[in-house]
């Protein structure tokens, strides 16, 4: 995982947890705007989420943050 994506995921997880609490769920789409300006980064996130870890569409933000921090 590139450092850029890692930082982005952690920042979004922190933001969502702060707004909605530890039980908030998210999908990998949460890390991108509706108009995706970085398709390579989106594909990297999708590959990590779907192919590498076989995660469900929605996962708890705290789980995702822990997984990314451990990389």
N, CA, C, O and CB atoms as a CASP TS submission, in Angstrom:
PFRMAT TS
TARGET T0000
AUTHOR 0000-0000-0000
METHOD Language model
MODEL 1
PARENT N/A
ATOM      1  N   UNK     1       0.843  -1.175   0.000  1.00  0.00           N
ATOM      2  CA  UNK     1       0.000   0.000   0.000  1.00  0.00           C
ATOM      3  C   UNK     1       0.883   1.231   0.000  1.00  0.00           C
ATOM      4  O   UNK     1       1.829   1.333   0.781  1.00  0.00           O
ATOM      5  CB  UNK     1      -0.957   0.002   1.210  1.00  0.00           C
ATOM      6  N   UNK     2       0.567   2.161  -0.881  1.00  0.00           N
ATOM      7  CA  UNK     2       1.367   3.379  -0.963  1.00  0.00           C
ATOM      8  C   UNK     2       1.147   4.243   0.277  1.00  0.00           C
ATOM      9  O   UNK     2       0.078   4.202   0.885  1.00  0.00           O
ATOM     10  CB  UNK     2       1.019   4.173  -2.238  1.00  0.00           C
ATOM     11  N   UNK     3       2.156   5.020   0.649  1.00  0.00           N
ATOM     12  CA  UNK     3       2.012   5.911   1.804  1.00  0.00           C
ATOM     13  C   UNK     3       0.853   6.904   1.634  1.00  0.00           C
ATOM     14  O   UNK     3       0.186   7.249   2.610  1.00  0.00           O
ATOM     15  CB  UNK     3       3.314   6.675   2.033  1.00  0.00           C
ATOM     16  N   UNK     4       0.619   7.352   0.427  1.00  0.00           N
ATOM     17  CA  UNK     4      -0.470   8.314   0.174  1.00  0.00           C
ATOM     18  C   UNK     4      -1.816   7.685   0.534  1.00  0.00           C
ATOM     19  O   UNK     4      -2.626   8.303   1.226  1.00  0.00           O
ATOM     20  CB  UNK     4      -0.471   8.773  -1.318  1.00  0.00           C
ATOM     21  N   UNK     5      -2.050   6.476   0.073  1.00  0.00           N
ATOM     22  CA  UNK     5      -3.318   5.806   0.369  1.00  0.00           C
ATOM     23  C   UNK     5      -3.422   5.492   1.855  1.00  0.00           C
ATOM     24  O   UNK     5      -4.483   5.670   2.452  1.00  0.00           O
ATOM     25  CB  UNK     5      -3.457   4.514  -0.459  1.00  0.00           C
ATOM     26  N   UNK     6      -2.350   5.034   2.447  1.00  0.00           N
ATOM     27  CA  UNK     6      -2.347   4.719   3.872  1.00  0.00           C
ATOM     28  C   UNK     6      -2.736   5.942   4.703  1.00  0.00           C
ATOM     29  O   UNK     6      -3.572   5.841   5.601  1.00  0.00           O
ATOM     30  CB  UNK     6      -0.967   4.202   4.300  1.00  0.00           C
ATOM     31  N   UNK     7      -2.139   7.088   4.411  1.00  0.00           N
ATOM     32  CA  UNK     7      -2.449   8.327   5.130  1.00  0.00           C
ATOM     33  C   UNK     7      -3.897   8.739   4.918  1.00  0.00           C
ATOM     34  O   UNK     7      -4.570   9.168   5.855  1.00  0.00           O
ATOM     35  CB  UNK     7      -1.516   9.453   4.683  1.00  0.00           C
ATOM     36  N   UNK     8      -4.374   8.610   3.691  1.00  0.00           N
ATOM     37  CA  UNK     8      -5.746   8.985   3.356  1.00  0.00           C
ATOM     38  C   UNK     8      -6.744   8.112   4.129  1.00  0.00           C
ATOM     39  O   UNK     8      -7.710   8.631   4.688  1.00  0.00           O
ATOM     40  CB  UNK     8      -5.983   8.858   1.833  1.00  0.00           C
ATOM     41  N   UNK     9      -6.523   6.815   4.164  1.00  0.00           N
ATOM     42  CA  UNK     9      -7.426   5.898   4.857  1.00  0.00           C
ATOM     43  C   UNK     9      -7.463   6.204   6.343  1.00  0.00           C
ATOM     44  O   UNK     9      -8.541   6.269   6.934  1.00  0.00           O
ATOM     45  CB  UNK     9      -7.003   4.445   4.629  1.00  0.00           C
ATOM     46  N   UNK    10      -6.310   6.391   6.952  1.00  0.00           N
ATOM     47  CA  UNK    10      -6.257   6.687   8.390  1.00  0.00           C
ATOM     48  C   UNK    10      -6.957   8.003   8.699  1.00  0.00           C
ATOM     49  O   UNK    10      -7.691   8.088   9.683  1.00  0.00           O
ATOM     50  CB  UNK    10      -4.799   6.739   8.878  1.00  0.00           C
ATOM     51  N   UNK    11      -6.747   9.022   7.886  1.00  0.00           N
ATOM     52  CA  UNK    11      -7.385  10.326   8.109  1.00  0.00           C
ATOM     53  C   UNK    11      -8.904  10.224   8.001  1.00  0.00           C
ATOM     54  O   UNK    11      -9.624  10.780   8.831  1.00  0.00           O
ATOM     55  CB  UNK    11      -6.857  11.359   7.101  1.00  0.00           C
ATOM     56  N   UNK    12      -9.389   9.521   6.991  1.00  0.00           N
ATOM     57  CA  UNK    12     -10.842   9.372   6.817  1.00  0.00           C
ATOM     58  C   UNK    12     -11.429   8.556   7.963  1.00  0.00           C
ATOM     59  O   UNK    12     -12.486   8.906   8.488  1.00  0.00           O
ATOM     60  CB  UNK    12     -11.167   8.699   5.457  1.00  0.00           C
ATOM     61  N   UNK    13     -10.770   7.489   8.354  1.00  0.00           N
ATOM     62  CA  UNK    13     -11.248   6.690   9.485  1.00  0.00           C
ATOM     63  C   UNK    13     -11.314   7.544  10.746  1.00  0.00           C
ATOM     64  O   UNK    13     -12.312   7.505  11.466  1.00  0.00           O
ATOM     65  CB  UNK    13     -10.333   5.468   9.713  1.00  0.00           C
ATOM     66  N   UNK    14     -10.279   8.304  11.017  1.00  0.00           N
ATOM     67  CA  UNK    14     -10.269   9.189  12.192  1.00  0.00           C
ATOM     68  C   UNK    14     -11.434  10.172  12.144  1.00  0.00           C
ATOM     69  O   UNK    14     -12.114  10.388  13.147  1.00  0.00           O
ATOM     70  CB  UNK    14      -8.935   9.958  12.280  1.00  0.00           C
ATOM     71  N   UNK    15     -11.657  10.762  10.980  1.00  0.00           N
ATOM     72  CA  UNK    15     -12.738  11.746  10.812  1.00  0.00           C
ATOM     73  C   UNK    15     -14.105  11.093  11.053  1.00  0.00           C
ATOM     74  O   UNK    15     -14.929  11.642  11.785  1.00  0.00           O
ATOM     75  CB  UNK    15     -12.686  12.372   9.391  1.00  0.00           C
ATOM     76  N   UNK    16     -14.350   9.945  10.454  1.00  0.00           N
ATOM     77  CA  UNK    16     -15.640   9.261  10.590  1.00  0.00           C
ATOM     78  C   UNK    16     -15.864   8.806  12.032  1.00  0.00           C
ATOM     79  O   UNK    16     -16.975   8.921  12.551  1.00  0.00           O
ATOM     80  CB  UNK    16     -15.713   8.051   9.635  1.00  0.00           C
ATOM     81  N   UNK    17     -14.829   8.295  12.675  1.00  0.00           N
ATOM     82  CA  UNK    17     -14.942   7.859  14.069  1.00  0.00           C
ATOM     83  C   UNK    17     -15.246   9.051  14.966  1.00  0.00           C
ATOM     84  O   UNK    17     -16.085   8.950  15.861  1.00  0.00           O
ATOM     85  CB  UNK    17     -13.646   7.154  14.531  1.00  0.00           C
ATOM     86  N   UNK    18     -14.580  10.173  14.740  1.00  0.00           N
ATOM     87  CA  UNK    18     -14.816  11.385  15.533  1.00  0.00           C
ATOM     88  C   UNK    18     -16.246  11.894  15.348  1.00  0.00           C
ATOM     89  O   UNK    18     -16.864  12.373  16.299  1.00  0.00           O
ATOM     90  CB  UNK    18     -13.811  12.483  15.145  1.00  0.00           C
ATOM     91  N   UNK    19     -16.768  11.792  14.129  1.00  0.00           N
ATOM     92  CA  UNK    19     -18.113  12.290  13.838  1.00  0.00           C
ATOM     93  C   UNK    19     -19.208  11.363  14.357  1.00  0.00           C
ATOM     94  O   UNK    19     -20.218  11.826  14.888  1.00  0.00           O
ATOM     95  CB  UNK    19     -18.279  12.481  12.347  1.00  0.00           C
ATOM     96  N   UNK    20     -19.009  10.046  14.204  1.00  0.00           N
ATOM     97  CA  UNK    20     -20.113   9.111  14.431  1.00  0.00           C
ATOM     98  C   UNK    20     -19.826   8.021  15.458  1.00  0.00           C
ATOM     99  O   UNK    20     -20.695   7.198  15.744  1.00  0.00           O
ATOM    100  CB  UNK    20     -20.481   8.470  13.148  1.00  0.00           C
ATOM    101  N   UNK    21     -18.634   8.006  16.007  1.00  0.00           N
ATOM    102  CA  UNK    21     -18.321   7.034  17.049  1.00  0.00           C
ATOM    103  C   UNK    21     -17.643   5.768  16.527  1.00  0.00           C
ATOM    104  O   UNK    21     -17.482   5.573  15.322  1.00  0.00           O
ATOM    105  CB  UNK    21     -19.574   6.659  17.771  1.00  0.00           C
ATOM    106  N   UNK    22     -17.255   4.924  17.467  1.00  0.00           N
ATOM    107  CA  UNK    22     -16.480   3.716  17.163  1.00  0.00           C
ATOM    108  C   UNK    22     -17.242   2.681  16.351  1.00  0.00           C
ATOM    109  O   UNK    22     -16.633   1.772  15.786  1.00  0.00           O
ATOM    110  CB  UNK    22     -16.017   3.087  18.433  1.00  0.00           C
ATOM    111  N   UNK    23     -18.541   2.800  16.282  1.00  0.00           N
ATOM    112  CA  UNK    23     -19.345   1.791  15.594  1.00  0.00           C
ATOM    113  C   UNK    23     -19.591   2.132  14.122  1.00  0.00           C
ATOM    114  O   UNK    23     -20.275   1.383  13.425  1.00  0.00           O
ATOM    115  CB  UNK    23     -20.670   1.626  16.303  1.00  0.00           C
ATOM    116  N   UNK    24     -19.053   3.229  13.650  1.00  0.00           N
ATOM    117  CA  UNK    24     -19.317   3.662  12.276  1.00  0.00           C
ATOM    118  C   UNK    24     -18.688   2.702  11.270  1.00  0.00           C
ATOM    119  O   UNK    24     -17.553   2.254  11.428  1.00  0.00           O
ATOM    120  CB  UNK    24     -18.785   5.085  12.050  1.00  0.00           C
ATOM    121  N   UNK    25     -19.466   2.405  10.234  1.00  0.00           N
ATOM    122  CA  UNK    25     -18.973   1.568   9.154  1.00  0.00           C
ATOM    123  C   UNK    25     -18.698   2.411   7.915  1.00  0.00           C
ATOM    124  O   UNK    25     -19.238   3.506   7.756  1.00  0.00           O
ATOM    125  CB  UNK    25     -19.976   0.453   8.835  1.00  0.00           C
ATOM    126  N   UNK    26     -17.856   1.882   7.051  1.00  0.00           N
ATOM    127  CA  UNK    26     -17.579   2.574   5.802  1.00  0.00           C
ATOM    128  C   UNK    26     -17.154   1.578   4.737  1.00  0.00           C
ATOM    129  O   UNK    26     -16.804   0.436   5.033  1.00  0.00           O
ATOM    130  CB  UNK    26     -16.496   3.643   6.000  1.00  0.00           C
ATOM    131  N   UNK    27     -17.192   2.032   3.499  1.00  0.00           N
ATOM    132  CA  UNK    27     -16.696   1.221   2.388  1.00  0.00           C
ATOM    133  C   UNK    27     -15.456   1.906   1.839  1.00  0.00           C
ATOM    134  O   UNK    27     -15.126   3.018   2.254  1.00  0.00           O
ATOM    135  CB  UNK    27     -17.789   1.033   1.270  1.00  0.00           C
ATOM    136  N   UNK    28     -14.770   1.260   0.915  1.00  0.00           N
ATOM    137  CA  UNK    28     -13.560   1.883   0.381  1.00  0.00           C
ATOM    138  C   UNK    28     -13.881   3.134  -0.430  1.00  0.00           C
ATOM    139  O   UNK    28     -12.999   3.954  -0.684  1.00  0.00           O
ATOM    140  CB  UNK    28     -12.793   0.889  -0.482  1.00  0.00           C
ATOM    141  N   UNK    29     -15.130   3.282  -0.832  1.00  0.00           N
ATOM    142  CA  UNK    29     -15.529   4.500  -1.549  1.00  0.00           C
ATOM    143  C   UNK    29     -15.457   5.735  -0.655  1.00  0.00           C
ATOM    144  O   UNK    29     -15.378   6.857  -1.156  1.00  0.00           O
ATOM    145  CB  UNK    29     -16.945   4.345  -2.101  1.00  0.00           C
ATOM    146  N   UNK    30     -15.482   5.542   0.661  1.00  0.00           N
ATOM    147  CA  UNK    30     -15.436   6.671   1.596  1.00  0.00           C
ATOM    148  C   UNK    30     -14.144   7.473   1.471  1.00  0.00           C
ATOM    149  O   UNK    30     -14.074   8.614   1.926  1.00  0.00           O
ATOM    150  CB  UNK    30     -15.588   6.172   3.024  1.00  0.00           C
ATOM    151  N   UNK    31     -13.136   6.887   0.863  1.00  0.00           N
ATOM    152  CA  UNK    31     -11.837   7.553   0.767  1.00  0.00           C
ATOM    153  C   UNK    31     -11.708   8.425  -0.480  1.00  0.00           C
ATOM    154  O   UNK    31     -10.652   9.004  -0.733  1.00  0.00           O
ATOM    155  CB  UNK    31     -10.733   6.522   0.777  1.00  0.00           C
ATOM    156  N   UNK    32     -12.794   8.513  -1.259  1.00  0.00           N
ATOM    157  CA  UNK    32     -12.737   9.224  -2.543  1.00  0.00           C
ATOM    158  C   UNK    32     -13.959  10.097  -2.740  1.00  0.00           C
ATOM    159  O   UNK    32     -15.023   9.830  -2.182  1.00  0.00           O
ATOM    160  CB  UNK    32     -12.616   8.235  -3.701  1.00  0.00           C
ATOM    161  N   UNK    33     -13.802  11.144  -3.539  1.00  0.00           N
ATOM    162  CA  UNK    33     -14.907  12.022  -3.904  1.00  0.00           C
ATOM    163  C   UNK    33     -15.795  11.310  -4.914  1.00  0.00           C
ATOM    164  O   UNK    33     -15.389  10.328  -5.535  1.00  0.00           O
ATOM    165  CB  UNK    33     -14.386  13.369  -4.477  1.00  0.00           C
ATOM    166  N   UNK    34     -17.028  11.827  -5.071  1.00  0.00           N
ATOM    167  CA  UNK    34     -17.934  11.237  -6.067  1.00  0.00           C
ATOM    168  C   UNK    34     -17.329  11.293  -7.461  1.00  0.00           C
ATOM    169  O   UNK    34     -17.472  10.349  -8.238  1.00  0.00           O
ATOM    170  CB  UNK    34     -19.287  11.959  -6.059  1.00  0.00           C
ATOM    171  N   UNK    35     -16.661  12.381  -7.780  1.00  0.00           N
ATOM    172  CA  UNK    35     -15.948  12.471  -9.051  1.00  0.00           C
ATOM    173  C   UNK    35     -14.501  12.078  -8.767  1.00  0.00           C
ATOM    174  O   UNK    35     -13.719  12.876  -8.250  1.00  0.00           O
ATOM    175  CB  UNK    35     -16.048  13.924  -9.687  1.00  0.00           C
ATOM    176  N   UNK    36     -14.164  10.865  -9.105  1.00  0.00           N
ATOM    177  CA  UNK    36     -12.842  10.364  -8.745  1.00  0.00           C
ATOM    178  C   UNK    36     -11.766  10.952  -9.653  1.00  0.00           C
ATOM    179  O   UNK    36     -11.770  10.756 -10.868  1.00  0.00           O
ATOM    180  CB  UNK    36     -12.814   8.836  -8.815  1.00  0.00           C
ATOM    181  N   UNK    37     -10.863  11.666  -9.032  1.00  0.00           N
ATOM    182  CA  UNK    37      -9.763  12.300  -9.763  1.00  0.00           C
ATOM    183  C   UNK    37      -8.488  11.466  -9.715  1.00  0.00           C
ATOM    184  O   UNK    37      -7.497  11.803 -10.362  1.00  0.00           O
ATOM    185  CB  UNK    37      -9.489  13.685  -9.198  1.00  0.00           C
ATOM    186  N   UNK    38      -8.513  10.384  -8.953  1.00  0.00           N
ATOM    187  CA  UNK    38      -7.339   9.531  -8.820  1.00  0.00           C
ATOM    188  C   UNK    38      -7.725   8.065  -9.017  1.00  0.00           C
ATOM    189  O   UNK    38      -7.767   7.308  -8.046  1.00  0.00           O
ATOM    190  CB  UNK    38      -6.674   9.735  -7.443  1.00  0.00           C
ATOM    191  N   UNK    39      -8.007   7.652 -10.252  1.00  0.00           N
ATOM    192  CA  UNK    39      -8.466   6.281 -10.476  1.00  0.00           C
ATOM    193  C   UNK    39      -7.451   5.222 -10.048  1.00  0.00           C
ATOM    194  O   UNK    39      -7.839   4.131  -9.633  1.00  0.00           O
ATOM    195  CB  UNK    39      -8.796   6.093 -11.927  1.00  0.00           C
ATOM    196  N   UNK    40      -6.169   5.527 -10.143  1.00  0.00           N
ATOM    197  CA  UNK    40      -5.155   4.557  -9.740  1.00  0.00           C
ATOM    198  C   UNK    40      -5.237   4.285  -8.243  1.00  0.00           C
ATOM    199  O   UNK    40      -5.103   3.143  -7.803  1.00  0.00           O
ATOM    200  CB  UNK    40      -3.753   5.058 -10.113  1.00  0.00           C
ATOM    201  N   UNK    41      -5.458   5.346  -7.465  1.00  0.00           N
ATOM    202  CA  UNK    41      -5.569   5.202  -6.016  1.00  0.00           C
ATOM    203  C   UNK    41      -6.850   4.442  -5.652  1.00  0.00           C
ATOM    204  O   UNK    41      -6.847   3.615  -4.741  1.00  0.00           O
ATOM    205  CB  UNK    41      -5.550   6.588  -5.332  1.00  0.00           C
ATOM    206  N   UNK    42      -7.935   4.725  -6.363  1.00  0.00           N
ATOM    207  CA  UNK    42      -9.187   4.001  -6.143  1.00  0.00           C
ATOM    208  C   UNK    42      -9.007   2.514  -6.412  1.00  0.00           C
ATOM    209  O   UNK    42      -9.481   1.682  -5.639  1.00  0.00           O
ATOM    210  CB  UNK    42     -10.299   4.567  -7.032  1.00  0.00           C
ATOM    211  N   UNK    43      -8.333   2.178  -7.491  1.00  0.00           N
ATOM    212  CA  UNK    43      -8.105   0.770  -7.822  1.00  0.00           C
ATOM    213  C   UNK    43      -7.200   0.103  -6.791  1.00  0.00           C
ATOM    214  O   UNK    43      -7.393  -1.066  -6.460  1.00  0.00           O
ATOM    215  CB  UNK    43      -7.490   0.642  -9.222  1.00  0.00           C
ATOM    216  N   UNK    44      -6.224   0.834  -6.287  1.00  0.00           N
ATOM    217  CA  UNK    44      -5.358   0.286  -5.243  1.00  0.00           C
ATOM    218  C   UNK    44      -6.171  -0.028  -3.991  1.00  0.00           C
ATOM    219  O   UNK    44      -6.009  -1.088  -3.386  1.00  0.00           O
ATOM    220  CB  UNK    44      -4.217   1.271  -4.909  1.00  0.00           C
ATOM    221  N   UNK    45      -7.051   0.907  -3.605  1.00  0.00           N
ATOM    222  CA  UNK    45      -7.897   0.693  -2.432  1.00  0.00           C
ATOM    223  C   UNK    45      -8.851  -0.476  -2.659  1.00  0.00           C
ATOM    224  O   UNK    45      -9.032  -1.311  -1.773  1.00  0.00           O
ATOM    225  CB  UNK    45      -8.689   1.967  -2.101  1.00  0.00           C
ATOM    226  N   UNK    46      -9.463  -0.541  -3.844  1.00  0.00           N
ATOM    227  CA  UNK    46     -10.400  -1.628  -4.158  1.00  0.00           C
ATOM    228  C   UNK    46      -9.691  -2.973  -4.141  1.00  0.00           C
ATOM    229  O   UNK    46     -10.231  -3.947  -3.617  1.00  0.00           O
ATOM    230  CB  UNK    46     -11.058  -1.398  -5.529  1.00  0.00           C
ATOM    231  N   UNK    47      -8.507  -3.040  -4.698  1.00  0.00           N
ATOM    232  CA  UNK    47      -7.739  -4.288  -4.720  1.00  0.00           C
ATOM    233  C   UNK    47      -7.397  -4.729  -3.304  1.00  0.00           C
ATOM    234  O   UNK    47      -7.560  -5.899  -2.956  1.00  0.00           O
ATOM    235  CB  UNK    47      -6.452  -4.120  -5.549  1.00  0.00           C
ATOM    236  N   UNK    48      -6.922  -3.791  -2.490  1.00  0.00           N
ATOM    237  CA  UNK    48      -6.573  -4.100  -1.108  1.00  0.00           C
ATOM    238  C   UNK    48      -7.804  -4.594  -0.346  1.00  0.00           C
ATOM    239  O   UNK    48      -7.737  -5.582   0.386  1.00  0.00           O
ATOM    240  CB  UNK    48      -5.970  -2.862  -0.414  1.00  0.00           C
ATOM    241  N   UNK    49      -8.938  -3.889  -0.529  1.00  0.00           N
ATOM    242  CA  UNK    49     -10.169  -4.174   0.210  1.00  0.00           C
ATOM    243  C   UNK    49     -10.811  -5.480  -0.250  1.00  0.00           C
ATOM    244  O   UNK    49     -11.154  -6.331   0.570  1.00  0.00           O
ATOM    245  CB  UNK    49     -11.161  -3.024   0.049  1.00  0.00           C
ATOM    246  N   UNK    50     -10.973  -5.636  -1.575  1.00  0.00           N
ATOM    247  CA  UNK    50     -11.748  -6.745  -2.128  1.00  0.00           C
ATOM    248  C   UNK    50     -10.903  -7.989  -2.391  1.00  0.00           C
ATOM    249  O   UNK    50     -11.241  -9.078  -1.927  1.00  0.00           O
ATOM    250  CB  UNK    50     -12.415  -6.311  -3.408  1.00  0.00           C
ATOM    251  N   UNK    51      -9.825  -7.835  -3.121  1.00  0.00           N
ATOM    252  CA  UNK    51      -9.036  -9.007  -3.511  1.00  0.00           C
ATOM    253  C   UNK    51      -8.097  -9.489  -2.413  1.00  0.00           C
ATOM    254  O   UNK    51      -8.029 -10.683  -2.123  1.00  0.00           O
ATOM    255  CB  UNK    51      -8.237  -8.694  -4.745  1.00  0.00           C
ATOM    256  N   UNK    52      -7.381  -8.562  -1.811  1.00  0.00           N
ATOM    257  CA  UNK    52      -6.376  -8.959  -0.820  1.00  0.00           C
ATOM    258  C   UNK    52      -7.011  -9.450   0.476  1.00  0.00           C
ATOM    259  O   UNK    52      -6.632 -10.500   0.996  1.00  0.00           O
ATOM    260  CB  UNK    52      -5.446  -7.795  -0.524  1.00  0.00           C
ATOM    261  N   UNK    53      -7.987  -8.685   1.006  1.00  0.00           N
ATOM    262  CA  UNK    53      -8.540  -9.004   2.323  1.00  0.00           C
ATOM    263  C   UNK    53      -9.961  -9.554   2.292  1.00  0.00           C
ATOM    264  O   UNK    53     -10.488  -9.973   3.323  1.00  0.00           O
ATOM    265  CB  UNK    53      -8.514  -7.788   3.176  1.00  0.00           C
ATOM    266  N   UNK    54     -10.580  -9.555   1.121  1.00  0.00           N
ATOM    267  CA  UNK    54     -11.929 -10.104   0.959  1.00  0.00           C
ATOM    268  C   UNK    54     -12.899  -9.560   2.006  1.00  0.00           C
ATOM    269  O   UNK    54     -13.661 -10.308   2.618  1.00  0.00           O
ATOM    270  CB  UNK    54     -11.888 -11.625   1.038  1.00  0.00           C
ATOM    271  N   UNK    55     -12.852  -8.240   2.198  1.00  0.00           N
ATOM    272  CA  UNK    55     -13.713  -7.581   3.177  1.00  0.00           C
ATOM    273  C   UNK    55     -15.121  -7.401   2.624  1.00  0.00           C
ATOM    274  O   UNK    55     -15.320  -7.354   1.410  1.00  0.00           O
ATOM    275  CB  UNK    55     -13.127  -6.223   3.583  1.00  0.00           C
ATOM    276  N   UNK    56     -16.096  -7.302   3.528  1.00  0.00           N
ATOM    277  CA  UNK    56     -17.463  -6.992   3.137  1.00  0.00           C
ATOM    278  C   UNK    56     -17.521  -5.564   2.603  1.00  0.00           C
ATOM    279  O   UNK    56     -16.581  -4.785   2.758  1.00  0.00           O
ATOM    280  CB  UNK    56     -18.438  -7.176   4.330  1.00  0.00           C
ATOM    281  N   UNK    57     -18.652  -5.241   1.967  1.00  0.00           N
ATOM    282  CA  UNK    57     -18.791  -3.898   1.396  1.00  0.00           C
ATOM    283  C   UNK    57     -18.618  -2.831   2.483  1.00  0.00           C
ATOM    284  O   UNK    57     -17.905  -1.850   2.276  1.00  0.00           O
ATOM    285  CB  UNK    57     -20.167  -3.743   0.705  1.00  0.00           C
ATOM    286  N   UNK    58     -19.262  -3.017   3.628  1.00  0.00           N
ATOM    287  CA  UNK    58     -19.105  -2.089   4.752  1.00  0.00           C
ATOM    288  C   UNK    58     -18.374  -2.798   5.874  1.00  0.00           C
ATOM    289  O   UNK    58     -18.683  -3.936   6.227  1.00  0.00           O
ATOM    290  CB  UNK    58     -20.481  -1.556   5.243  1.00  0.00           C
ATOM    291  N   UNK    59     -17.389  -2.089   6.430  1.00  0.00           N
ATOM    292  CA  UNK    59     -16.621  -2.582   7.572  1.00  0.00           C
ATOM    293  C   UNK    59     -16.497  -1.461   8.598  1.00  0.00           C
ATOM    294  O   UNK    59     -16.629  -0.285   8.258  1.00  0.00           O
ATOM    295  CB  UNK    59     -15.210  -3.090   7.129  1.00  0.00           C
ATOM    296  N   UNK    60     -16.250  -1.818   9.824  1.00  0.00           N
ATOM    297  CA  UNK    60     -16.068  -0.814  10.874  1.00  0.00           C
ATOM    298  C   UNK    60     -14.790  -0.024  10.605  1.00  0.00           C
ATOM    299  O   UNK    60     -13.754  -0.592  10.261  1.00  0.00           O
ATOM    300  CB  UNK    60     -16.016  -1.481  12.280  1.00  0.00           C
ATOM    301  N   UNK    61     -14.880   1.288  10.768  1.00  0.00           N
ATOM    302  CA  UNK    61     -13.736   2.166  10.536  1.00  0.00           C
ATOM    303  C   UNK    61     -12.577   1.824  11.466  1.00  0.00           C
ATOM    304  O   UNK    61     -11.417   1.887  11.060  1.00  0.00           O
ATOM    305  CB  UNK    61     -14.142   3.625  10.722  1.00  0.00           C
ATOM    306  N   UNK    62     -12.885   1.462  12.718  1.00  0.00           N
ATOM    307  CA  UNK    62     -11.799   1.127  13.652  1.00  0.00           C
ATOM    308  C   UNK    62     -11.034  -0.115  13.182  1.00  0.00           C
ATOM    309  O   UNK    62      -9.817  -0.195  13.351  1.00  0.00           O
ATOM    310  CB  UNK    62     -12.364   0.894  15.072  1.00  0.00           C
ATOM    311  N   UNK    63     -11.740  -1.075  12.597  1.00  0.00           N
ATOM    312  CA  UNK    63     -11.089  -2.279  12.071  1.00  0.00           C
ATOM    313  C   UNK    63     -10.166  -1.934  10.908  1.00  0.00           C
ATOM    314  O   UNK    63      -9.026  -2.395  10.857  1.00  0.00           O
ATOM    315  CB  UNK    63     -12.140  -3.308  11.622  1.00  0.00           C
ATOM    316  N   UNK    64     -10.658  -1.126   9.978  1.00  0.00           N
ATOM    317  CA  UNK    64      -9.870  -0.739   8.806  1.00  0.00           C
ATOM    318  C   UNK    64      -8.636   0.055   9.248  1.00  0.00           C
ATOM    319  O   UNK    64      -7.530  -0.180   8.762  1.00  0.00           O
ATOM    320  CB  UNK    64     -10.731   0.097   7.815  1.00  0.00           C
ATOM    321  N   UNK    65      -8.836   0.980  10.158  1.00  0.00           N
ATOM    322  CA  UNK    65      -7.708   1.794  10.640  1.00  0.00           C
ATOM    323  C   UNK    65      -6.623   0.907  11.259  1.00  0.00           C
ATOM    324  O   UNK    65      -5.439   1.101  10.987  1.00  0.00           O
ATOM    325  CB  UNK    65      -8.196   2.839  11.675  1.00  0.00           C
ATOM    326  N   UNK    66      -7.016  -0.059  12.084  1.00  0.00           N
ATOM    327  CA  UNK    66      -6.040  -0.973  12.703  1.00  0.00           C
ATOM    328  C   UNK    66      -5.292  -1.771  11.643  1.00  0.00           C
ATOM    329  O   UNK    66      -4.075  -1.939  11.719  1.00  0.00           O
ATOM    330  CB  UNK    66      -6.742  -1.933  13.682  1.00  0.00           C
ATOM    331  N   UNK    67      -6.032  -2.258  10.660  1.00  0.00           N
ATOM    332  CA  UNK    67      -5.406  -3.048   9.603  1.00  0.00           C
ATOM    333  C   UNK    67      -4.365  -2.225   8.851  1.00  0.00           C
ATOM    334  O   UNK    67      -3.265  -2.708   8.579  1.00  0.00           O
ATOM    335  CB  UNK    67      -6.468  -3.575   8.629  1.00  0.00           C
ATOM    336  N   UNK    68      -4.705  -0.994   8.518  1.00  0.00           N
ATOM    337  CA  UNK    68      -3.806  -0.130   7.740  1.00  0.00           C
ATOM    338  C   UNK    68      -2.610   0.287   8.590  1.00  0.00           C
ATOM    339  O   UNK    68      -1.482   0.318   8.099  1.00  0.00           O
ATOM    340  CB  UNK    68      -4.559   1.122   7.223  1.00  0.00           C
ATOM    341  N   UNK    69      -2.844   0.602   9.842  1.00  0.00           N
ATOM    342  CA  UNK    69      -1.736   1.003  10.723  1.00  0.00           C
ATOM    343  C   UNK    69      -0.729  -0.121  10.924  1.00  0.00           C
ATOM    344  O   UNK    69       0.444   0.141  11.192  1.00  0.00           O
ATOM    345  CB  UNK    69      -2.275   1.452  12.076  1.00  0.00           C
ATOM    346  N   UNK    70      -1.168  -1.360  10.799  1.00  0.00           N
ATOM    347  CA  UNK    70      -0.265  -2.480  11.017  1.00  0.00           C
ATOM    348  C   UNK    70       0.613  -2.784   9.803  1.00  0.00           C
ATOM    349  O   UNK    70       1.507  -3.627   9.882  1.00  0.00           O
ATOM    350  CB  UNK    70      -1.058  -3.703  11.385  1.00  0.00           C
ATOM    351  N   UNK    71       0.368  -2.108   8.688  1.00  0.00           N
ATOM    352  CA  UNK    71       1.177  -2.331   7.482  1.00  0.00           C
ATOM    353  C   UNK    71       2.561  -1.728   7.616  1.00  0.00           C
ATOM    354  O   UNK    71       3.369  -1.824   6.692  1.00  0.00           O
ATOM    355  CB  UNK    71       0.481  -1.748   6.260  1.00  0.00           C
TER
END
